Amino acid sequence: MVENKEHWEKVFSTKQENEVSWFQKNPFTSLEFISKFKLSKDAKIIDVGGGDSYFIDALLELGFTNLTLLDISANAIERIKTRLGEKAKNVTFIISDVLDFNCKEKYDFWHDRASFHFLLNQNQIEKYLEIVSNSIDKNGIMVIGTFSENGPKRCSGLDIIQYNEVKMNEVFNTNFELIDSFIIDHQTPFDTIQNFIFVSFKRK
């Protein structure tokens, strides 16, 4: 959607990385999933809506070689490319709204830390389900971090949908098997707390 792209281009052109609530220099929760699922170094990993987060940096440091970052904002992509420098050539960058993503790969690990909760209507949610179902290899893993029922009701000036484990499973159980879920507090750069639920699934 054009208005979504305009919104995120403005965010990433006017705010520094530590001026947004989702900033996290050490993405420890996401990295714990990488360790838990014992992914091989050549596993196909995609970070969806990752912006200029440090998840890709950490994966490169760990030696992963098949990385993709998808984000709607070209400004976000340029910021992380600049930060990575020469290492950027080891990452595939895709500028796209996730709902417009025409996937040509089958990923072993789909990571979405903070974009799913921006999908507000059933058509968008069903489109997301269709895309992940087509994009994740059989027995591949999907991890989604999203605002919990105790989390914010808005983010970056936009409405969101809050989730619990039951609601997440209702969305994805057609093609995915629930593995686990847990609640975690994220401390923002503004010394506030946002409550997230992280849910992991296996592609059936």
Buried (B, 14 or more C-beta within 10 A) or exposed (E): EEEBBEBBBEBBEEEEBEEBBBBBEEBEBBBEBBEEBEBEEEBBBBBBBBBBBBBBBBBBEEEBBBBBBBBBBBBBBBBBBEBBEEBBEBBEBBBBBBBEBEBEEEBBBBBBBBBBBBBEEEEBBEBBBEBBBEBBBEEBBBBBBBBBEBBBEEBBEEEBBBBBBEBBBEBBEEBBEBBEBEBEEBEBBEEEEBBBBBBBBBBE
